[in-house]
Amino acid sequence: MERRSESEIIADILFEALEGLTKTKILHRANLNIKSFSRYFQILEDRGLIERLEDPANRHPKFKTTEKGRNLLQKLSEVKEVIKGRK
C-alpha cells in the first residue's frame, strides 16, 4: 500500500470533519494512528482550519472544518485532479 502524502492526510482530516465529529471519529475515519493524527490535527486547529464546537449536552466536543479549511480542501482536490490528469 502506498503511503499518503502530507496534503492527502490533511485533506482526509478536513473532509472527515466537514459535518462536525469528535476527534476519535475523525481519527478513525481518516485512518491515522494517534501520534500522526495529533500532530496534524493540532496544526489544522492552530491555523484556523478546524474549529471546536462545544456541546453542553455532550462532554466530548465536536470539531468541524471551517470556511478556511473548506477552501483549502477544495484547492487540494483541484491539485489532485490536475496531477491525476482529470482536468
Secondary structure, DSSP 8 states (H G I E B T S, - for coil): -----HHHHHHHHHHHTTT-B-HHHHHHHTT--HHHHHHHHHHHHHTTSEEEE--TT-SS-EEEE-HHHHHHHHHHHHHHHHHTT--
